[in-house]
Amino acid sequence: MTSRLAALHTWATVPSHTDRLNTALAGRYRIERHLGEGGMAAVRSFMILFMSSMPLAAQSIPGAVLARHEPHHHLVYEDSTIRVLRVRVPAHDTTLLHEHDPDYFWIALGASEVVNVRLGAAPATIKSADLSIHYTVGKFAHVARNPGTVPFDNITVELLGRQTNVRNLCEAAVANQPNSCPQAPAERTRRFPGAAEHAAFTTDQLRVSLVTIQPGTTMQPSAETKRAWVIALDTLDAGRALKIEGAGQWKGGVFRAAPGAEWKISNGGKAAVRVLTAVPLRATTGRQGSRRALRSP
């Protein structure tokens, strides 16, 4: 693990500038106690000016590592449509300044509280319930600080194609937007017979859900979900309790069948297991461009 994390740092073309900036950001919380918010406004202004003088690297926001290179973010799966990162920020730890280029969603693994500091904005505390799902528009950089006594764990899924018309289903994934949760009991099992679906949110391109597979039962895809991505919340469940029947295998705790392949996932364990599913609704084209701004942490 040590060598892997060390390798993640080799991406940078301007290590001295980045290290200095991240050291300043990590220490801002201590400084804030002495300066107060007024003093911190001056510090934030200085940070923005400092960044504007830095040379442009591979990332689009100078001075920020891309999320997939940030040492607390561990890349486990990537294809042309999604990128899956397993994230752990230990108690009292702080990430590097990192950039989220595409839109993404994330699921909290355990109740959590994290301080989110976007460049040019005041710190915001985000409290998340266990298994809550959140949608965030990309093109920004931030630092995440964990002030708690337990690790901040989540699975972050970056959406590499442009997303349109993002709307909540049964989760408040997009802040300040009403939910539109399917009420018919049949809707919970129609897309994945043998399992129970909790629909989180949808875009015009993708439908994301949390699906529960009871012990001794088998989840099957319907015709519309055969090409779904299935993401195990715990990688130990993938291949241990959760067995794939048919074509395909787990990769980094993620499964997606080839076009036309038949598959099922059975739960051979003694407890219910939850998985994330992302069902493509139509082909995504091109990189993310301009879109309607959404307010989400």
C-alpha positions as CSV (number, residue, x, y, z in Angstrom):
1,M,0.0,0.0,0.0
2,T,2.9,2.4,0.8
3,S,4.4,2.0,-2.6
4,R,1.0,2.4,-4.3
5,L,0.3,5.7,-2.5
6,A,3.8,6.9,-3.3
7,A,3.3,6.2,-6.9
8,L,0.1,8.2,-6.9
9,H,2.2,11.3,-6.2
10,T,4.3,11.0,-9.3
11,W,1.6,12.6,-11.5
12,A,2.5,16.1,-10.5
13,T,4.6,18.3,-12.7
14,V,4.8,21.1,-10.1
15,P,5.3,19.2,-6.8
16,S,6.8,22.2,-4.9
17,H,3.8,24.5,-5.6
18,T,1.3,21.8,-4.9
19,D,2.9,20.7,-1.6
20,R,3.1,24.3,-0.4
21,L,-0.6,25.0,-1.2
22,N,-1.9,21.8,0.4
23,T,0.2,22.5,3.5
24,A,-1.4,25.9,3.7
25,L,-4.9,24.4,3.2
26,A,-4.4,21.6,5.8
27,G,-3.3,24.2,8.3
28,R,-6.1,26.7,7.6
29,Y,-8.3,25.3,10.4
30,R,-5.7,26.0,13.0
31,I,-5.2,29.5,11.6
32,E,-8.9,30.2,11.5
33,R,-9.2,29.8,15.3
34,H,-6.7,32.7,15.7
35,L,-7.7,35.0,12.9
36,G,-11.5,34.6,12.8
37,E,-13.6,34.7,9.7
38,G,-12.5,38.2,8.7
39,G,-8.9,37.2,8.8
40,M,-9.6,34.1,6.9
41,A,-11.2,36.1,4.1
42,A,-7.8,37.6,3.5
43,V,-6.2,34.2,3.6
44,R,-8.7,32.9,1.0
45,S,-8.0,35.8,-1.3
46,F,-4.3,35.1,-1.0
47,M,-4.8,31.4,-1.8
48,I,-6.7,32.3,-5.0
49,L,-4.0,34.7,-6.1
50,F,-1.3,32.1,-5.3
51,M,-3.0,29.5,-7.4
52,S,-3.5,31.8,-10.4
53,S,0.3,32.2,-10.6
54,M,0.9,28.4,-10.8
55,P,1.7,26.7,-14.1
56,L,-1.1,24.5,-15.6
57,A,-0.6,20.8,-15.2
58,A,-2.7,17.9,-16.5
59,Q,-5.6,18.9,-14.3
60,S,-7.8,21.9,-15.3
61,I,-7.6,23.6,-11.9
62,P,-4.0,24.5,-11.2
63,G,-2.5,23.2,-8.0
64,A,-5.2,20.5,-7.5
65,V,-4.6,16.8,-8.0
66,L,-7.3,15.0,-9.9
67,A,-9.5,13.0,-7.5
68,R,-8.3,9.7,-8.8
69,H,-4.7,10.6,-7.9
70,E,-5.5,11.9,-4.4
71,P,-4.1,9.4,-1.9
72,H,-7.4,9.0,0.0
73,H,-9.2,8.1,-3.2
74,H,-8.5,4.6,-4.5
75,L,-9.3,3.8,-8.1
76,V,-10.8,0.3,-8.4
77,Y,-12.7,0.4,-11.7
78,E,-12.9,2.4,-14.9
79,D,-14.4,2.1,-18.3
80,S,-15.6,4.7,-20.9
81,T,-18.7,5.6,-18.9
82,I,-17.9,5.5,-15.1
83,R,-14.9,5.6,-12.8
84,V,-15.3,4.1,-9.3
85,L,-13.2,5.3,-6.4
86,R,-13.3,3.9,-2.9
87,V,-12.6,6.7,-0.5
88,R,-11.3,6.7,3.1
89,V,-10.4,9.8,5.1
90,P,-9.2,8.7,8.6
91,A,-10.3,10.5,11.7
92,H,-8.8,14.0,12.1
93,D,-7.2,13.7,8.6
94,T,-7.4,16.0,5.6
95,T,-7.3,15.3,1.9
96,L,-5.1,17.1,-0.5
97,L,-6.7,19.8,-2.6
98,H,-8.2,17.7,-5.4
99,E,-10.3,18.3,-8.4
100,H,-13.6,16.6,-9.5
101,D,-13.7,17.2,-13.2
102,P,-16.9,15.2,-14.2
103,D,-20.2,15.1,-12.3
104,Y,-20.3,12.3,-9.7
105,F,-22.4,10.6,-7.1
106,W,-21.3,9.1,-3.8
107,I,-22.7,6.9,-1.1
108,A,-21.8,7.3,2.6
109,L,-20.6,4.0,4.2
110,G,-21.5,4.8,7.8
111,A,-22.9,8.0,9.3
112,S,-20.4,10.7,8.8
113,E,-19.5,14.4,9.2
114,V,-17.0,16.1,7.0
115,V,-15.9,19.7,6.5
116,N,-15.9,20.6,2.8
117,V,-13.8,23.5,1.7
118,R,-14.2,24.7,-1.9
119,L,-11.8,27.2,-3.3
120,G,-13.1,30.7,-2.7
121,A,-15.9,29.5,-0.4
122,A,-16.4,29.3,3.4
123,P,-16.1,25.8,4.9
124,A,-19.3,23.8,5.0
125,T,-20.0,20.9,7.2
126,I,-21.8,18.0,5.5
127,K,-23.6,15.4,7.7
128,S,-24.6,12.2,6.0
129,A,-26.6,9.3,7.1
130,D,-25.4,5.8,6.5
131,L,-26.1,4.7,2.9
132,S,-27.3,8.2,1.9
133,I,-26.6,9.0,-1.8
134,H,-25.5,12.4,-3.1
135,Y,-25.1,13.9,-6.5
136,T,-22.5,16.6,-7.2
137,V,-21.8,18.7,-10.3
138,G,-18.1,18.6,-11.2
139,K,-15.6,21.2,-12.4
140,F,-14.4,22.3,-8.9
141,A,-11.6,21.6,-6.4
142,H,-11.9,21.2,-2.7
143,V,-10.3,19.9,0.5
144,A,-12.2,17.5,2.7
145,R,-11.4,17.3,6.4
146,N,-12.7,14.7,8.8
147,P,-13.1,16.2,12.3
148,G,-14.7,13.0,13.7
149,T,-13.4,10.0,15.6
150,V,-14.1,7.4,12.9
151,P,-13.0,7.2,9.3
152,F,-15.1,8.9,6.6
153,D,-15.8,6.2,4.1
154,N,-17.6,6.4,0.8
155,I,-17.8,5.1,-2.7
156,T,-17.5,7.8,-5.3
157,V,-18.6,7.1,-8.9
158,E,-17.5,9.7,-11.5
159,L,-19.8,9.9,-14.6
160,L,-17.6,10.4,-17.6
161,G,-20.3,11.3,-20.0
162,R,-22.5,14.5,-19.8
163,Q,-25.5,14.1,-17.6
164,T,-28.8,16.0,-18.2
165,N,-32.0,16.4,-16.3
166,V,-30.8,15.1,-12.9
167,R,-33.7,14.5,-10.6
168,N,-34.3,12.8,-7.3
169,L,-36.3,9.6,-6.9
170,C,-36.3,8.2,-3.4
171,E,-33.1,9.9,-2.2
172,A,-32.4,13.6,-1.7
173,A,-29.4,13.2,-3.9
174,V,-29.7,16.7,-5.4
175,A,-30.1,19.2,-2.6
176,N,-33.2,21.6,-2.6
177,Q,-35.1,19.4,-5.1
178,P,-38.2,17.4,-4.3
179,N,-38.2,13.6,-4.4
180,S,-40.4,11.6,-6.8
181,C,-40.3,8.1,-5.3
182,P,-42.2,5.3,-7.0
183,Q,-44.8,4.1,-4.6
184,A,-46.1,0.8,-6.2
185,P,-44.6,-2.2,-4.4
186,A,-44.1,-3.9,-7.8
187,E,-41.7,-1.2,-8.8
188,R,-39.3,-2.4,-6.1
189,T,-38.8,-5.8,-7.8
190,R,-39.6,-5.2,-11.4
191,R,-36.1,-4.2,-12.6
192,F,-34.2,-6.7,-10.5
193,P,-36.4,-9.7,-9.8
194,G,-35.4,-11.5,-6.6
195,A,-34.1,-8.3,-5.0
196,A,-35.6,-5.1,-3.6
197,E,-34.7,-1.8,-5.3
198,H,-34.5,1.5,-3.6
199,A,-34.3,4.0,-6.4
200,A,-32.0,6.9,-5.6
201,F,-32.0,9.3,-8.5
202,T,-32.0,9.4,-12.3
203,T,-30.7,11.4,-15.2
204,D,-31.6,11.2,-18.8
205,Q,-28.6,8.8,-19.2
206,L,-28.5,6.8,-16.0
207,R,-30.7,5.4,-13.1
208,V,-28.9,4.8,-9.8
209,S,-30.4,2.6,-7.1
210,L,-29.5,0.8,-3.8
211,V,-30.5,-2.9,-4.2
212,T,-30.9,-5.3,-1.3
213,I,-30.3,-9.1,-1.9
214,Q,-31.6,-11.2,1.0
215,P,-29.6,-14.3,2.1
216,G,-30.3,-17.4,0.0
217,T,-31.9,-15.4,-2.8
218,T,-30.8,-14.5,-6.3
219,M,-31.0,-11.2,-8.1
220,Q,-31.8,-11.4,-11.8
221,P,-31.7,-8.5,-14.3
222,S,-34.8,-7.6,-16.3
223,A,-34.5,-6.9,-20.0
224,E,-33.8,-3.2,-19.3
225,T,-31.1,-3.8,-16.6
226,K,-28.9,-6.5,-18.2
227,R,-26.2,-3.9,-18.9
228,A,-26.3,-2.4,-15.4
229,W,-23.2,-1.8,-13.4
230,V,-23.4,-3.6,-10.0
231,I,-21.1,-2.1,-7.3
232,A,-20.6,-4.1,-4.1
233,L,-20.5,-1.8,-1.0
234,D,-18.0,-4.1,0.6
235,T,-15.4,-5.6,-1.6
236,L,-15.3,-8.7,0.7
237,D,-18.9,-9.4,-0.4
238,A,-17.8,-9.6,-4.0
239,G,-16.9,-13.2,-4.7
240,R,-17.5,-14.3,-1.1
241,A,-21.2,-13.9,-0.3
242,L,-22.1,-12.6,-3.7
243,K,-21.6,-15.1,-6.5
244,I,-22.0,-14.3,-10.2
245,E,-23.8,-17.0,-12.1
246,G,-23.2,-16.8,-15.9
247,A,-20.7,-14.7,-17.8
248,G,-18.4,-12.1,-16.2
249,Q,-16.6,-11.5,-12.9
250,W,-16.0,-8.9,-10.2
251,K,-13.4,-6.3,-10.9
252,G,-12.5,-4.1,-7.9
253,G,-15.9,-4.9,-6.5
254,V,-17.7,-3.9,-9.7
255,F,-19.5,-6.2,-12.2
256,R,-20.9,-5.5,-15.6
257,A,-21.9,-8.2,-18.1
258,A,-20.9,-8.1,-21.7
259,P,-23.7,-7.2,-24.2
260,G,-26.2,-10.0,-24.6
261,A,-24.7,-12.1,-21.7
262,E,-27.0,-13.8,-19.2
263,W,-26.2,-13.4,-15.5
264,K,-27.5,-13.6,-12.0
265,I,-26.0,-12.7,-8.6
266,S,-26.8,-14.9,-5.6
267,N,-26.3,-14.1,-2.0
268,G,-24.8,-17.2,-0.3
269,G,-24.2,-15.5,3.0
270,K,-26.2,-15.3,6.2
271,A,-27.1,-11.6,6.0
272,A,-28.7,-9.3,3.5
273,V,-26.2,-7.6,1.2
274,R,-26.7,-4.2,-0.5
275,V,-25.2,-3.2,-3.8
276,L,-25.3,-0.1,-5.9
277,T,-26.7,-0.4,-9.4
278,A,-26.3,2.1,-12.3
279,V,-28.6,1.3,-15.2
280,P,-27.8,3.0,-18.6
281,L,-30.9,4.6,-20.1
282,R,-29.4,5.8,-23.3
283,A,-25.9,6.2,-24.7
284,T,-23.9,9.1,-23.3
285,T,-22.0,11.1,-25.9
286,G,-19.0,13.3,-25.5
287,R,-17.4,14.8,-22.5
288,Q,-19.3,16.8,-20.0
289,G,-20.1,20.3,-21.2
290,S,-22.3,23.1,-19.9
291,R,-25.3,22.1,-17.8
292,R,-27.8,23.6,-15.5
293,A,-26.2,24.2,-12.1
294,L,-27.3,22.0,-9.3
295,R,-26.7,22.8,-5.6
296,S,-25.3,19.7,-3.9
297,P,-22.4,19.1,-1.5
